[in-house]
């Protein structure tokens, strides 16, 4: 069974690594050569770039566009005439107007339409194109002779018209010729004319494109050649429009020359790089963090988080200029630190940065900058317990970005010519995004069932509903829980355990006593309900507070780590008092220990082990008759040694040295709590009487009766509390 379990875990870990590599490879840019990021009118930030082959020098886009505009301005369009349109529309027009005109009018209108077609009717777009040429109203027509020889003929377009202009011209001439009174064509004739005025001069798109492209060859053709080995651009050189065009040409030619085989090798190399980096992470976890490595849920979170972060960084690099520097890599150690520890957080940062560096333009600068900023963020947050800490971290990371960027600028150029305020703005956006990591932490808690330090701090608020109910209905238990949380936190701090977790778990460990507070000594006031019960029943009442506590925790949606404190704080120990009572009352009977045993399990972590010891020591300390250092030391040693002998701590990852440190912390804290105080002396004489007696004596002395006067010092008889200094 165990072999199957471990093999399943190994298979899951292997699958997580394969999925991570596959996802990253899929989103990597499809290029098998070094890519460059450059901008027009900005300095070239790379070393000297020379041509690997002969490459043409093409005109830059600005010059090319200007030349094309000049060509388009003087270029004479090519058109074609469609005689069929002319004949068909003239015949149709004659037929349509026959019922509404006489022979003379019909002949005049047909002749006017024929004249319009002979001059040429163009569509609106072609007419606008000719009109935009200004004074040059010329078109070109390609005609073929009997031998299919093509000749180009120039057409005078000055008399050509659009359909609308032709309509107005015919209308005007007809009115003049017929001396029409209203000066307009009748509606029927106007409608027929509109139907029959169709363009017979059309743009010859194919011929126009052919001749226009030949003109463009002067623009798109090479103006020179950069020979193999010659300089394209050098470091620090401003990228002019011509250099920008040369770089684009170089990139395109490099991409076109790559073979499928070389591309395959490039992808294999990328995959090997990713496998090596992830393998190093696995080795670290296996050797130094085996408890994380063996936990499927934590490994799934860690690999998913790193993989998705790297994928996001690659996509930002590919689709946004300098987008990779907007990605808040400092959030990686901050979030990992909340759920794991600082060393794992730092190694996760290194892994994420190395994986993302595969696409970074300036890889050395990128790694140096992101590692520095990530480490600053890690050092600034040891335990994230307040949202304000993220704001402080964001400010520190922004400062680290600026300092590292300033340093890199000096190293790269020897001056500040590469320093750009736009980049500082990108770093500011990065830091703002880091401050929102709090939201991501809450999402991770819900998705993977983790409990962050922030949540523990919120749960430790004694005004929370469950703790407030405990303080009202079982005040003795509440005070006991407060005391236990105090001494347990001291012990956790002494051995490097999670102090916040111990403090919060201690506050909730006895919430099950809410079900029947009176059965527990700290809540009793002279009445002991166990007096009328047999030991077995009393033991079951005491033991039930563990299961009842788990029910309360479930209803209040307390995290699993808090429920562990409830179930493990007694382990599988005995209710010793009632067990001993049962044995003494039944000397001839074998007593079943299971009826007096807590359900357990025994503590499985350092934190729950500390709580078990603190709970027993604090409860026992209330029964001491005197609180001398010797009595406290003997009590702590006796309680914890008995737990060790019973094997209650053998399943917890706590060493004997840790246990000794825990003992010392308990002794120190209990000595502070139960320190001795100065006893206030009782007043032997009434102050008012002494004052009256003194006044009487003074009067007698003033009257001359000095023989009977007894002089009393002014401070005699005073015993004010202000003059006392109790420890």
C-alpha positions as CSV (number, residue, x, y, z in Angstrom):
1,X,0.0,0.0,0.0
2,X,2.8,2.5,1.0
3,X,4.7,1.7,-2.2
4,X,1.6,2.5,-4.3
5,X,1.1,5.7,-2.3
6,X,4.7,6.9,-2.8
7,X,4.7,5.9,-6.5
8,X,1.5,7.9,-7.0
9,X,3.1,11.0,-5.4
10,X,6.2,10.6,-7.6
11,X,4.0,10.3,-10.7
12,X,2.1,13.5,-9.7
13,X,5.3,15.4,-9.2
14,X,6.7,14.2,-12.5
15,X,3.4,15.1,-14.2
16,X,3.5,18.6,-12.7
17,X,7.0,19.2,-14.1
18,X,6.1,17.9,-17.6
19,X,3.0,20.1,-17.7
20,X,5.0,23.1,-16.6
21,X,7.6,22.6,-19.3
22,X,5.0,22.0,-22.0
23,X,3.0,25.1,-21.1
24,X,6.0,27.4,-21.1
25,X,7.3,26.0,-24.4
26,X,3.9,26.5,-26.0
27,X,3.8,30.2,-25.2
28,X,7.5,30.9,-26.1
29,X,7.9,33.2,-29.1
30,X,8.4,31.2,-32.3
31,X,11.9,32.3,-33.1
32,X,15.2,30.4,-33.3
33,X,17.6,33.3,-33.3
34,X,18.3,36.2,-30.9
35,X,15.6,38.7,-31.2
36,X,16.2,42.4,-30.6
37,X,14.0,45.1,-29.1
38,X,14.5,48.5,-30.6
39,X,12.7,51.8,-31.1
40,X,12.9,54.5,-33.7
41,X,15.1,57.5,-32.6
42,X,16.3,55.6,-29.5
43,X,19.9,54.4,-28.9
44,X,20.9,50.8,-29.9
45,X,21.5,49.0,-26.5
46,X,23.3,45.9,-27.8
47,X,26.8,45.3,-28.9
48,X,28.0,46.0,-32.5
49,X,25.7,44.2,-35.0
50,X,27.2,43.1,-38.3
51,X,25.5,41.4,-41.3
52,X,25.7,37.6,-41.5
53,X,25.1,37.8,-45.3
54,X,24.7,40.3,-48.1
55,X,21.5,42.2,-47.6
56,X,19.9,45.0,-49.6
57,X,19.5,48.6,-48.3
58,X,15.9,49.5,-48.7
59,X,14.5,53.0,-48.4
60,X,13.1,53.8,-45.0
61,X,9.4,54.0,-44.6
62,X,9.2,57.8,-44.4
63,X,11.1,58.2,-47.7
64,X,9.3,55.4,-49.4
65,X,5.9,56.8,-48.4
66,X,6.9,60.3,-49.7
67,X,8.0,58.9,-53.0
68,X,4.8,56.8,-53.4
69,X,2.7,59.9,-52.7
70,X,4.6,61.8,-55.4
71,X,4.1,58.9,-57.9
72,X,0.4,58.8,-57.0
73,X,0.0,62.5,-57.5
74,X,1.3,62.5,-61.1
75,X,0.3,59.1,-62.2
76,X,-2.3,59.1,-65.0
77,X,-5.0,56.4,-64.3
78,X,-5.8,53.7,-66.9
79,X,-9.4,53.3,-68.0
80,X,-11.5,51.2,-70.3
81,X,-14.5,52.1,-72.5
82,X,-17.6,49.9,-72.5
83,X,-19.5,50.4,-75.9
84,X,-22.2,47.9,-74.9
85,X,-23.3,50.2,-72.0
86,X,-23.7,53.1,-74.4
87,X,-25.8,51.3,-77.1
88,X,-28.0,49.5,-74.6
89,X,-28.8,52.6,-72.6
90,X,-29.6,54.8,-75.6
91,X,-32.0,52.2,-77.0
92,X,-33.6,51.8,-73.6
93,X,-34.0,55.5,-73.1
94,X,-35.6,55.9,-76.5
95,X,-38.2,53.3,-75.6
96,X,-38.9,54.7,-72.1
97,X,-39.6,58.3,-73.3
98,X,-41.7,57.4,-76.4
99,X,-45.1,57.7,-74.6
100,X,-44.3,61.1,-73.1
101,X,-42.6,62.9,-76.0
102,X,-43.1,63.7,-79.7
103,X,-40.7,62.7,-82.5
104,X,-38.8,66.0,-82.3
105,X,-38.3,65.9,-78.5
106,X,-37.4,62.3,-78.5
107,X,-34.8,62.8,-81.2
108,X,-33.3,65.7,-79.4
109,X,-33.1,63.9,-76.1
110,X,-31.5,60.8,-77.7
111,X,-28.9,62.9,-79.5
112,X,-28.0,64.7,-76.2
113,X,-27.6,61.3,-74.4
114,X,-25.5,60.0,-77.3
115,X,-23.3,63.1,-77.2
116,X,-22.8,62.5,-73.4
117,X,-21.8,58.9,-73.9
118,X,-19.4,60.0,-76.7
119,X,-17.6,62.4,-74.4
120,X,-17.6,59.7,-71.6
121,X,-19.5,59.1,-68.4
122,X,-17.5,58.1,-65.4
123,X,-18.6,56.8,-62.0
124,X,-18.3,59.1,-59.0
125,X,-15.0,57.8,-57.6
126,X,-13.2,57.9,-60.9
127,X,-14.5,61.4,-61.5
128,X,-13.3,62.5,-58.1
129,X,-9.8,61.0,-58.8
130,X,-9.6,62.9,-62.2
131,X,-10.8,66.1,-60.5
132,X,-8.1,65.8,-57.8
133,X,-5.4,66.0,-60.5
134,X,-6.1,69.7,-60.8
135,X,-5.5,71.1,-64.3
136,X,-4.5,67.7,-65.8
137,X,-7.6,66.1,-67.1
138,X,-6.1,63.2,-68.9
139,X,-6.7,59.4,-68.8
140,X,-5.0,56.5,-70.5
141,X,-6.6,53.8,-72.6
142,X,-5.0,50.5,-73.7
143,X,-6.2,49.5,-77.1
144,X,-5.4,46.3,-79.1
145,X,-5.2,46.3,-83.0
146,X,-5.9,43.4,-85.4
147,X,-2.6,41.8,-84.5
148,X,-3.3,42.0,-80.8
149,X,-0.7,44.7,-80.5
150,X,-1.5,46.9,-77.5
151,X,-1.1,50.7,-77.7
152,X,-1.6,53.3,-75.0
153,X,-3.9,56.2,-76.0
154,X,-4.4,59.4,-74.1
155,X,-8.0,60.4,-73.5
156,X,-9.1,64.0,-72.9
157,X,-11.2,63.9,-69.7
158,X,-12.1,67.5,-69.7
159,X,-15.5,66.9,-71.3
160,X,-16.2,63.7,-69.4
161,X,-18.8,63.9,-66.7
162,X,-20.3,61.9,-63.9
163,X,-23.9,60.7,-64.2
164,X,-25.2,63.6,-62.1
165,X,-23.3,66.2,-64.2
166,X,-24.5,64.6,-67.5
167,X,-28.1,64.7,-66.2
168,X,-27.8,68.5,-65.5
169,X,-26.2,69.2,-68.9
170,X,-28.9,67.3,-70.8
171,X,-31.6,69.0,-68.8
172,X,-30.1,72.4,-69.5
173,X,-29.6,71.9,-73.2
174,X,-33.0,70.4,-73.7
175,X,-34.7,73.4,-72.0
176,X,-32.7,75.8,-74.2
177,X,-33.6,74.0,-77.4
178,X,-37.3,73.5,-76.7
179,X,-37.8,76.8,-74.9
180,X,-39.5,75.0,-72.0
181,X,-41.3,77.3,-69.7
182,X,-40.5,75.6,-66.5
183,X,-36.9,74.9,-67.5
184,X,-36.9,71.3,-66.3
185,X,-37.5,67.9,-67.7
186,X,-40.9,66.3,-66.9
187,X,-40.8,63.7,-64.1
188,X,-41.3,60.8,-66.5
189,X,-38.4,61.9,-68.7
190,X,-36.2,62.7,-65.7
191,X,-36.8,59.2,-64.3
192,X,-36.0,57.5,-67.6
193,X,-32.8,59.6,-68.0
194,X,-31.6,58.6,-64.5
195,X,-32.1,55.0,-65.3
196,X,-30.1,55.2,-68.5
197,X,-27.2,57.3,-67.4
198,X,-24.6,54.6,-66.5
199,X,-20.8,55.0,-66.6
200,X,-19.2,53.7,-69.9
201,X,-15.7,54.8,-68.7
202,X,-14.4,52.5,-65.9
203,X,-11.1,52.2,-64.1
204,X,-9.0,49.4,-65.6
205,X,-7.8,48.0,-62.3
206,X,-5.5,45.3,-63.6
207,X,-3.7,47.6,-66.1
208,X,-3.6,50.5,-63.6
209,X,-2.0,48.3,-60.9
210,X,0.5,46.9,-63.3
211,X,1.8,50.2,-64.5
212,X,1.6,51.8,-61.0
213,X,3.7,48.9,-59.5
214,X,6.3,49.4,-62.2
215,X,6.5,53.0,-61.0
216,X,6.8,51.8,-57.4
217,X,9.8,49.7,-58.2
218,X,11.9,52.8,-58.0
219,X,10.7,53.1,-54.4
220,X,10.8,49.5,-53.2
221,X,14.0,48.6,-55.0
222,X,17.3,48.4,-53.2
223,X,19.5,51.6,-53.1
224,X,22.6,49.7,-52.1
225,X,23.9,46.5,-50.4
226,X,25.4,45.8,-47.0
227,X,28.1,43.2,-47.5
228,X,28.6,40.3,-45.2
229,X,30.5,41.4,-42.1
230,X,29.8,45.1,-42.5
231,X,28.3,47.1,-39.7
232,X,24.5,47.5,-39.4
233,X,24.4,49.4,-36.1
234,X,26.8,49.9,-33.2
235,X,26.1,50.2,-29.4
236,X,24.8,53.7,-28.5
237,X,24.0,54.7,-32.1
238,X,20.7,56.5,-32.5
239,X,18.3,54.4,-34.6
240,X,17.4,56.6,-37.6
241,X,14.6,55.7,-40.0
242,X,17.1,54.2,-42.4
243,X,18.8,52.1,-39.7
244,X,15.4,51.1,-38.4
245,X,14.5,49.8,-41.9
246,X,17.9,48.0,-42.2
247,X,17.2,46.2,-38.9
248,X,13.8,45.1,-40.0
249,X,15.2,43.8,-43.2
250,X,17.9,41.9,-41.3
251,X,15.3,40.3,-38.9
252,X,13.1,39.2,-41.8
253,X,16.0,37.7,-43.8
254,X,17.3,35.9,-40.7
255,X,13.9,34.4,-40.1
256,X,13.4,33.4,-43.7
257,X,16.8,31.6,-43.8
258,X,16.2,29.4,-40.8
259,X,15.5,25.8,-41.7
260,X,13.0,23.5,-40.0
261,X,15.9,21.4,-38.6
262,X,17.5,24.3,-36.8
263,X,14.1,25.4,-35.4
264,X,13.6,21.9,-34.0
265,X,17.0,22.1,-32.3
266,X,16.2,25.5,-30.9
267,X,13.0,24.2,-29.3
268,X,14.9,21.2,-27.9
269,X,17.4,23.6,-26.4
270,X,14.6,25.6,-24.8
271,X,13.0,22.5,-23.4
272,X,16.3,21.3,-21.9
273,X,16.9,24.7,-20.3
274,X,13.5,24.6,-18.6
275,X,14.0,21.0,-17.5
276,X,17.3,21.8,-15.9
277,X,15.9,24.8,-13.9
278,X,12.9,22.9,-12.7
279,X,15.0,19.9,-11.8
280,X,17.2,22.1,-9.6
281,X,14.0,23.3,-7.8
282,X,12.9,19.7,-7.3
283,X,16.3,18.7,-5.8
284,X,16.2,21.6,-3.4
285,X,12.7,20.6,-2.2
286,X,13.5,16.9,-2.0
287,X,16.7,17.5,0.2
288,X,15.8,20.6,2.2
289,X,12.0,20.7,2.2
290,X,10.9,17.1,2.1
291,X,7.7,17.9,4.0
292,X,6.6,20.2,1.1
293,X,7.9,17.9,-1.5
294,X,5.8,15.0,-0.2
295,X,2.6,17.1,0.1
296,X,0.7,16.9,-3.2
297,X,-1.5,19.9,-2.5
298,X,1.5,22.2,-1.8
299,X,3.5,20.9,-4.7
300,X,0.5,21.5,-7.0
301,X,0.2,25.0,-5.8
302,X,3.9,25.8,-6.0
303,X,4.3,24.4,-9.6
304,X,1.0,25.9,-10.8
305,X,1.9,29.3,-9.4
306,X,5.4,29.4,-10.9
307,X,4.2,28.1,-14.2
308,X,1.4,30.6,-14.6
309,X,3.6,33.4,-13.5
310,X,6.2,32.6,-16.1
311,X,3.5,32.2,-18.8
312,X,2.1,35.6,-17.9
313,X,5.6,37.2,-18.1
314,X,6.3,35.7,-21.5
315,X,3.0,36.9,-22.9
316,X,3.6,40.4,-21.5
317,X,7.0,40.4,-23.2
318,X,5.6,39.2,-26.5
319,X,2.7,41.6,-26.8
320,X,3.8,44.8,-25.0
321,X,7.0,46.9,-25.3
322,X,9.0,46.4,-22.0
323,X,6.0,44.4,-20.8
324,X,8.2,41.9,-18.9
325,X,9.2,44.7,-16.5
326,X,5.6,45.4,-15.6
327,X,5.3,41.9,-14.2
328,X,5.8,42.1,-10.4
329,X,8.3,39.3,-9.9
330,X,8.6,40.4,-6.2
331,X,5.1,39.1,-5.6
332,X,6.5,35.5,-6.1
333,X,8.5,35.4,-2.8
334,X,5.9,37.4,-0.9
335,X,3.1,35.0,-1.7
336,X,5.2,31.8,-1.3
337,X,6.5,33.2,2.0
338,X,3.0,33.4,3.4
339,X,2.2,29.7,2.7
340,X,5.7,28.2,3.0
341,X,8.9,29.7,4.4
342,X,11.6,32.2,3.4
343,X,14.1,29.7,1.9
344,X,11.5,28.1,-0.3
345,X,10.3,31.6,-1.3
346,X,13.8,32.7,-2.3
347,X,14.4,29.5,-4.4
348,X,11.0,29.9,-6.0
349,X,12.0,33.5,-7.0
350,X,15.2,32.2,-8.5
351,X,13.4,29.5,-10.5
352,X,10.8,32.0,-11.8
353,X,13.3,34.6,-12.8
354,X,15.5,32.0,-14.6
355,X,12.6,30.5,-16.4
356,X,11.4,34.0,-17.5
357,X,14.9,35.1,-18.5
358,X,14.7,32.8,-21.6
359,X,12.8,35.5,-23.4
360,X,14.3,38.6,-21.8
361,X,16.1,41.0,-24.2
362,X,18.8,41.9,-21.7
363,X,19.2,38.7,-19.8
364,X,22.0,39.6,-17.4
365,X,20.4,42.9,-16.5
366,X,17.0,41.2,-16.2
367,X,18.2,38.5,-13.8
368,X,20.3,41.0,-11.7
369,X,17.4,43.4,-11.4
370,X,14.6,41.0,-10.6
371,X,16.6,38.9,-8.1
372,X,17.7,42.0,-6.3
373,X,14.2,43.4,-6.1
374,X,12.7,40.0,-5.1
375,X,15.2,39.6,-2.3
376,X,14.5,43.1,-1.0
377,X,10.8,42.2,-0.9
378,X,11.5,38.9,0.9
379,X,13.7,40.6,3.5
380,X,11.1,43.3,4.1
381,X,8.3,40.8,5.0
382,X,9.2,38.1,7.5
383,X,5.6,37.5,8.6
384,X,2.8,39.1,6.6
385,X,0.1,40.0,9.1
386,X,-1.1,43.5,7.9
387,X,-2.0,44.9,4.5
388,X,0.1,48.0,5.3
389,X,3.2,45.8,5.1
390,X,2.6,45.3,1.4
391,X,2.6,49.1,0.9
392,X,6.0,49.3,2.6
393,X,7.3,46.5,0.5
394,X,6.0,48.2,-2.7
395,X,7.9,51.3,-1.8
396,X,11.1,49.4,-1.1
397,X,10.9,47.4,-4.3
398,X,10.4,50.6,-6.4
399,X,13.5,52.0,-4.7
400,X,15.4,48.8,-5.5
401,X,14.2,49.0,-9.2
402,X,15.5,52.5,-9.5
403,X,18.8,51.8,-7.9
404,X,19.5,48.7,-10.0
405,X,18.4,50.4,-13.2
406,X,20.7,53.3,-12.5
407,X,23.5,50.8,-11.9
408,X,22.8,48.9,-15.1
409,X,22.7,52.2,-17.1
410,X,26.2,53.1,-15.9
411,X,27.6,49.6,-16.6
412,X,26.1,49.4,-20.1
413,X,27.0,52.9,-21.5
414,X,29.4,54.4,-19.0
415,X,27.0,57.3,-18.6
416,X,23.3,58.0,-18.1
417,X,22.4,58.2,-21.8
418,X,20.4,55.0,-21.5
419,X,18.5,56.2,-18.4
420,X,14.9,56.9,-19.4
421,X,12.1,58.2,-17.2
422,X,9.6,56.2,-19.1
423,X,11.2,53.1,-17.6
424,X,10.9,54.5,-14.1
425,X,7.2,54.8,-14.8
426,X,7.1,51.1,-15.7
427,X,8.7,50.3,-12.4
428,X,6.1,52.4,-10.6
429,X,3.3,50.4,-12.2
430,X,5.1,47.2,-11.2
431,X,5.2,48.3,-7.6
432,X,1.5,49.3,-7.6
433,X,0.6,45.8,-8.9
434,X,2.7,44.3,-6.1
435,X,0.6,46.1,-3.5
436,X,-2.4,44.1,-4.7
437,X,-0.8,40.8,-3.9
438,X,-3.0,40.7,-0.8
439,X,-6.0,39.9,-3.1
440,X,-4.0,37.1,-4.8
441,X,-3.2,35.7,-1.3
442,X,-6.9,35.5,-0.5
443,X,-7.6,33.7,-3.8
444,X,-4.9,31.2,-3.2
445,X,-6.3,30.5,0.3
446,X,-9.7,29.7,-1.2
447,X,-8.4,27.6,-4.1
448,X,-5.9,25.5,-2.2
449,X,-7.2,25.5,1.3
450,X,-4.2,27.3,2.8
451,X,-4.2,29.6,5.8
452,X,-2.2,32.7,5.7
453,X,-0.7,34.7,8.6
454,X,-3.2,37.5,7.7
455,X,-6.1,35.1,8.3
456,X,-4.6,33.8,11.6
457,X,-4.2,37.4,12.8
458,X,-7.9,38.1,11.9
459,X,-9.0,34.9,13.7
460,X,-7.0,35.8,16.9
461,X,-9.2,38.9,17.4
462,X,-10.9,38.2,20.7
463,X,-13.9,40.1,19.4
464,X,-14.7,37.4,16.9
465,X,-18.1,35.8,17.4
466,X,-16.8,32.5,18.7
467,X,-14.3,33.9,21.1
468,X,-16.7,36.5,22.4
469,X,-19.2,33.7,23.0
470,X,-16.5,31.8,24.9
471,X,-15.7,34.8,27.1
472,X,-19.4,35.3,28.0
473,X,-20.5,31.7,28.6
474,X,-17.2,30.1,29.8
475,X,-15.1,33.0,31.2
476,X,-12.8,30.7,33.1
477,X,-12.0,28.7,29.9
478,X,-11.5,31.9,28.0
479,X,-9.0,33.2,30.6
480,X,-7.3,29.8,30.5
481,X,-7.0,30.0,26.7
482,X,-5.5,33.5,26.9
483,X,-2.9,32.3,29.4
484,X,-2.1,29.2,27.3
485,X,-1.7,31.3,24.1
486,X,0.7,33.6,25.9
487,X,3.1,30.9,27.2
488,X,2.7,28.8,24.0
489,X,3.7,31.8,21.9
490,X,6.8,32.3,24.0
491,X,7.8,28.7,23.6
492,X,7.2,28.8,19.8
493,X,9.4,31.9,19.5
494,X,12.1,30.1,21.4
495,X,12.3,27.1,19.0
496,X,11.5,29.0,15.8
497,X,8.0,27.6,15.3
498,X,5.1,29.6,13.9
499,X,4.2,32.0,16.7
500,X,1.1,33.4,15.1
501,X,-0.3,29.9,14.4
502,X,0.3,28.7,18.0
503,X,-1.2,31.8,19.5
504,X,-4.4,31.5,17.4
505,X,-4.7,27.8,17.8
506,X,-4.4,28.1,21.6
507,X,-7.3,30.6,21.7
508,X,-9.6,28.1,20.0
509,X,-8.4,24.8,21.4
510,X,-11.0,24.6,24.2
511,X,-14.0,26.0,22.4
512,X,-15.7,22.6,22.8
513,X,-16.2,23.4,26.5
514,X,-19.0,25.8,25.4
515,X,-21.3,22.7,25.1
516,X,-21.2,22.3,29.0
517,X,-18.9,24.8,30.7
518,X,-20.0,23.9,34.2
519,X,-18.2,20.5,34.0
520,X,-14.8,22.1,33.9
521,X,-13.1,23.4,37.0
522,X,-12.2,26.9,35.8
523,X,-15.9,27.6,35.2
524,X,-17.3,26.2,38.5
525,X,-18.3,28.5,41.4
526,X,-18.7,26.2,44.5
527,X,-20.9,23.6,42.7
528,X,-19.2,20.5,41.2
529,X,-21.5,18.5,38.9
530,X,-19.1,15.6,38.9
531,X,-20.0,14.9,42.6
532,X,-23.0,12.8,41.6
533,X,-21.5,11.0,38.6
534,X,-19.4,7.9,38.2
535,X,-15.8,8.3,36.9
536,X,-16.6,6.9,33.5
537,X,-19.5,9.4,32.9
538,X,-17.4,12.3,34.1
539,X,-14.5,11.3,31.9
540,X,-16.8,11.1,28.9
541,X,-18.1,14.6,29.7
542,X,-14.5,15.9,29.8
543,X,-13.5,14.1,26.6
544,X,-16.5,15.3,24.7
545,X,-15.1,18.8,24.5
546,X,-12.8,17.7,21.8
547,X,-15.5,16.4,19.4
548,X,-17.8,19.3,20.4
549,X,-14.9,21.7,19.6
550,X,-14.5,20.3,16.1
551,X,-18.3,20.7,15.6
552,X,-18.1,24.4,16.6
553,X,-15.0,24.9,14.4
554,X,-16.8,23.3,11.4
555,X,-19.8,25.5,11.8
556,X,-17.6,28.6,12.2
557,X,-15.6,27.6,9.0
558,X,-12.3,27.6,10.9
559,X,-9.3,26.5,8.9
560,X,-8.0,23.0,9.0
561,X,-4.8,24.0,10.8
562,X,-6.9,25.5,13.7
563,X,-9.0,22.3,13.9
564,X,-5.8,20.3,14.3
565,X,-5.1,22.2,17.6
566,X,-8.6,21.2,18.9
567,X,-8.2,17.5,18.0
568,X,-4.5,17.1,19.0
569,X,-4.1,19.3,22.2
570,X,-4.8,16.2,24.4
571,X,-3.5,13.7,21.9
572,X,-4.4,10.1,23.0
573,X,-3.8,10.9,26.7
574,X,-5.9,9.8,29.6
575,X,-8.3,11.8,31.8
576,X,-5.9,10.8,34.6
577,X,-8.0,12.0,37.5
578,X,-11.1,10.0,36.7
579,X,-9.1,7.0,35.5
580,X,-7.3,6.8,38.9
581,X,-10.5,7.4,40.7
582,X,-12.1,4.5,38.8
583,X,-9.2,2.2,39.6
584,X,-9.2,3.1,43.3
585,X,-13.0,2.6,43.6
586,X,-12.9,-0.8,41.8
587,X,-9.7,-2.6,43.1
588,X,-10.9,-6.0,41.9
589,X,-12.1,-4.9,38.5
590,X,-10.1,-4.4,35.3
591,X,-10.8,-0.8,34.1
592,X,-11.0,-0.3,30.3
593,X,-8.5,2.6,29.5
594,X,-10.2,3.4,26.2
595,X,-13.2,4.8,28.1
596,X,-10.9,7.4,29.7
597,X,-8.8,8.1,26.6
598,X,-9.0,11.2,24.3
599,X,-9.7,10.4,20.6
600,X,-6.5,12.0,19.4
601,X,-4.5,11.9,17.3
602,X,-1.2,12.8,19.1
603,X,0.4,16.1,18.0
604,X,1.6,16.0,14.4
605,X,3.5,19.3,14.3
606,X,5.7,21.4,16.5
607,X,3.0,23.9,17.0
608,X,0.3,21.4,18.3
609,X,3.0,19.7,20.5
610,X,3.8,23.1,22.1
611,X,0.1,23.6,22.8
612,X,-0.3,20.2,24.4
613,X,2.6,21.0,26.8
614,X,1.4,24.6,27.5
615,X,-2.2,23.5,28.1
616,X,-1.2,20.9,30.7
617,X,1.4,23.1,32.4
618,X,-0.9,26.1,32.7
619,X,-3.8,24.1,34.1
620,X,-1.6,22.3,36.6
621,X,0.1,25.6,37.7
622,X,-3.3,26.8,39.1
623,X,-3.1,24.0,41.7
624,X,0.3,25.0,43.2
625,X,0.2,26.1,46.8
626,X,3.2,28.3,46.5
627,X,4.8,29.8,43.4
628,X,8.5,29.6,44.2
629,X,10.9,29.1,41.3
630,X,11.6,25.6,42.6
631,X,7.9,24.7,42.6
632,X,7.4,26.1,39.1
633,X,10.5,24.3,37.8
634,X,9.5,21.0,39.3
635,X,5.9,21.3,37.9
636,X,7.0,22.0,34.4
637,X,9.5,19.2,34.3
638,X,7.1,16.7,35.8
639,X,4.2,17.5,33.4
640,X,6.3,17.5,30.2
641,X,8.4,14.5,31.2
642,X,5.2,12.5,31.9
643,X,3.9,13.4,28.4
644,X,7.2,12.1,26.9
645,X,7.0,8.9,28.9
646,X,3.5,8.3,27.7
647,X,4.7,8.7,24.1
648,X,2.3,11.6,23.4
649,X,5.0,13.7,21.6
650,X,6.7,10.9,19.6
651,X,4.8,11.7,16.4
652,X,5.6,15.4,16.4
653,X,8.8,16.7,14.6
654,X,10.2,18.2,17.7
655,X,13.7,17.4,19.2
656,X,14.8,17.0,22.8
657,X,16.7,20.3,22.5
658,X,13.4,22.0,21.4
659,X,11.6,20.5,24.4
660,X,14.3,21.8,26.8
661,X,13.9,25.3,25.2
662,X,10.1,25.0,25.6
663,X,10.6,24.1,29.3
664,X,12.8,27.1,29.9
665,X,10.3,29.4,28.2
666,X,7.4,28.0,30.3
667,X,9.4,28.4,33.5
668,X,10.3,32.0,32.7
669,X,6.8,33.0,31.8
670,X,5.1,31.3,34.8
671,X,7.6,32.9,37.1
672,X,6.7,36.3,35.7
673,X,2.9,35.6,36.0
674,X,3.1,34.3,39.6
675,X,5.8,36.5,40.9
676,X,5.6,37.4,44.7
677,X,4.3,40.7,45.8
678,X,5.0,42.9,48.9
679,X,2.4,42.5,51.7
680,X,0.9,45.8,52.6
681,X,1.2,46.5,56.5
682,X,-2.0,47.1,58.4
683,X,-2.6,50.5,60.1
684,X,-2.2,50.2,63.9
685,X,-3.6,53.7,64.8
686,X,-6.4,55.7,63.4
687,X,-4.9,58.6,61.5
688,X,-7.7,61.0,62.5
689,X,-7.3,60.2,66.2
690,X,-3.6,60.7,66.0
691,X,-4.1,64.1,64.3
692,X,-6.6,65.2,67.0
693,X,-4.2,64.2,69.8
694,X,-1.4,66.1,68.2
695,X,-3.5,69.2,67.9
696,X,-4.5,68.9,71.6
697,X,-0.8,68.7,72.7
698,X,0.1,71.7,70.6
699,X,-2.6,73.8,72.3
700,X,-1.5,72.7,75.8
701,X,2.1,73.7,74.9
702,X,0.9,77.0,73.7
703,X,-0.9,77.6,77.0
704,X,2.3,77.0,79.0
705,X,1.7,73.5,80.1
706,X,5.0,72.3,78.8
707,X,5.7,70.0,81.6
708,X,3.1,67.5,80.5
709,X,3.9,67.7,76.7
710,X,5.2,64.6,74.8
711,X,6.7,65.6,71.5
712,X,5.7,63.3,68.5
713,X,7.4,63.5,65.1
714,X,5.3,64.7,62.3
715,X,5.6,61.6,60.2
716,X,4.8,59.2,63.1
717,X,1.8,57.0,62.5
718,X,1.6,57.6,58.7
719,X,1.5,54.5,56.5
720,X,0.3,55.8,53.1
721,X,0.3,53.4,50.1
722,X,2.0,56.0,48.1
723,X,5.2,55.5,50.2
724,X,5.2,51.7,49.5
725,X,7.1,50.2,46.6
726,X,5.8,46.6,46.1
727,X,7.6,44.6,43.5
